[in-house]
Amino acid sequence: MKASVAIPVYEYYGRGVEFLDDMFRTIASQTLKDVEVVVSDHSLNDDIELYCHENEHDLNIKYVHNENLRGNPSVNTNNAIDHCSGDIIKIFQQDDFFYDTEALEIMYNEMTNSSAKWFVCGATHTRDDGHNFFNPMFPRWDDKMIYEPGYNYLGGVSVTSIKKEVKVRYDPELKMLLDVDFYYHNMLEYGMPIMYQDVLIANRVRDTDTLMAGITDEEIEEEFQYCFKKYGISR
């Protein structure tokens, strides 16, 4: 298997299947075809499971029902990654999708032709199913990301791909900083990523409540302090 797409999912306030269908549509249109789709499901109902079994987009789907620590995004993402068998693992948040039909092939070629263990790309944003896009962003590294808010210039989880041999996983103790911690940890273990300066991913801008809603400034500061202790650093 050349590539796996790792997708942690849940009901998503009744829109889980809708968002997943948008993503599956863009996976099915990829030029790279030797691909498996690994869905780790934290849902309490069976809507997403039934949808995956129907497999309307004729994908190679591996569905995994996950009852472990429901509601913890790091745990569910790690479970998706751990069930992947591809040489390259593309990590996705449930409501995002591929922007370019050659995106997965580009990621695969860039990574197989490099000694780098991980990869980040540019992303654009949408408030709908991909008819309108705005605010494209291109990755750059800033060490301040692990010290204070506002310096994550790589982007969210969905810009990331890793090689199968990468052992770093998302920290279950973190919510707001789970992506920053993942990037920093990978940099320490494996060095800098490939930073691909083109848009391959579309991030959906979420106006409704999500798993991250309601987190206070004090809780964010606690997460930074947790990271400082974890890595033996200080401001």
N, C-alpha and C positions, 0 to 999 in steps of 0.2 A: 504494500500500500504506500503510495507516494505521500499522501497527505490525509490528515484527519481534521475535521472541524469540530471543536469541543464547545458544546453549548449547554450551560446551566440554565434551567427553566423553572418556572412556577406559574400559577394561574394568572398572574399579572393583572389583577383587578378585572378579570373577565376578558382581557385582550390577549391572553397568552397564545392562543392558537393563531389569532390574526397576525401578531407580530412574527411568530415563527414561520407562518406561511410566506410573509414578505421575504424573510431570509432564505427559506428553502428555494423560492423562485430564483433568487440570485445565485444560489449554489448550483442549481440545475443548469444555469446558463454559462457556467464557467468553462473555459477552454480546456482546463485540466480536468480529466475525467476519472483518473484513478484515485478516488476520494471516498472516504467514509464520513458519515455524519453521526457524531456521538452526542446523544441527548440525555442529560442527567436531570431527572424530574423530581422537584420538591413539592409538586402539587398534591393537594388533598383530594382532588377529584381526578377522574380519568379522561378528561377532555383531550389533553395533549397526548396521552398514550394512544387513544383511539385515532387521533389525527395522524400520529406517526405510523401506525399500523396500516392506515388507509394509503399512505405514501403516494399522494396524488402527483408528486413531481418525479417519481421513479428514481429515488435516491437510494444509496446504500446506507440505510439507517440502522444504528445500534441504539436501541432505547434501553435506558437503565432507570428503574424506579428507585429513588433514593430517599429513605426515611431518616437518614442520619442528620441530626441537628437541623431540621427544617427551618428555613428562614435565614440561615447563615450563608451568604453568597460565596465566601471563600471555600467552605466545605463542599458546596455543590459544584463549584468550578473545579476544584481539585479532583472530585470524583469523575467529572467528565474527562479531564486530562488523563487520569489514571486508567481509563478504559480505552484510550486511543492506541492504535497500532501503527499509525502512519509515521514515516520518517520525519515529516514536518507536522507540527500541531498548530493549527490556527485557532486561537481562542476568541470567542464571540460572546458579547452580552446579547440577551434574548431579543432586544428590540432594535438591534443594529443589523446592517446587511452590507453585502459587497456593492461598491459603487461602479466597478469596472469588471467586464466579463473576463478579462485576462488577469485579474488581481491574484488569484490563487496560483496561477502558473508563474507570474512574476515573483511572488514570494518564494515559491519552490525553487525556481532557477537561481535567484539571488542567494538563497541560503545554501543550496547544494554546491554552489561555486565559491563559497566563502568558508573560512574557518570559524566565523562568528557563530555563536550558539543561539542567538536570538535576534529578533527583527522587529522594528516598528516602522509604520508608514504614516503618510498624511491621511487626514480624514476631513470630510465635509459634514454638514449638518442638515437635517430636514425635520419639519414638523408634521409631515404627512408620509405617504408611502413611497416617496421618491420622485415626485413631480417637481418639487422646488427645493433647491439647495442654497445654502449660504454659509459664510464664515469658514472657508477652508483653512486648515491648520497643518503646519508641517513640523516634523519633530526636531527638537534640539535638546541637548542635555544641559541641565543646570544642577549642580550639587546641592543647591539650596532647597531642592524639593523635599529633602528629608528633614529640614530644619524648621520650615515655616510654610504656611499656606500660600498658594499663588505662584509657585515655581515649577509646577508639573507641566513642562512644555512638550512632553511626549504625547500626552493625551490619555484617554481612558482605556479600559481593558481591551476593547475590540481592535486596537491598532497593533496588537501583539501576536507574534508567532514564535514558537520555540522548536528546537530540534528535540527529537524523541529522548535523547540521552540527558537532557536537562533535568536536574533533580529538585530545583527550587519550586516551591509551591506557595500559594496564597496563604497568608497567616489568618487563621480563624479568629484571632483576637481583634482583628481590625475590620472596620467598615469603610470609613471615609478614606483611609490611607492604604487600603489594600493594594491598589495599583502602584502607588508610590513605593511602598515597601517591596513589592515584587520587582520593580525596576531596579531599585537600589541593591537588593539582595542578588539579583542576577548580575549586576555590574561587578559586585565584589567577587562573585564566584567565577564569572566567565568573561569579564571585560565588557567593553562597550558593544552595543548592538549594531547591526546594520540599520542606518537611519535613512530610509528610502524617501526621497523628496518628491513624492507625487501622491495624489489622493487615490486610495484604493478602497476605502471604507466610508460608509455613511453612518453617522451617529444620529439616532433619533432624539430630538430634544423633548424631554418629558415634562409636561405641564401638570400631571397628576401625581398623587402620592406614590412613592416608591419605597423600597426597603431602606433607603438612606434618609427618608423624610424624618424631621423632628430631632435630628442630631444637633446638639448645642455646641457653642464655641468651647465650653468647658470640656465636653466629651472629645472634641477634636484635639484640644491641647493635651488631654490624657493620652490620646493615641500617639501624639508626637513624643511625649515623655516615655511611653512604652518603647517606641522605636529607638530613642536615645539609649535606653538601658539595653535593649537588644543588641545594638551595634557598638556600645561602649563609646558613644559620642556625646557632646554637649554643645549648646549654643555658644 
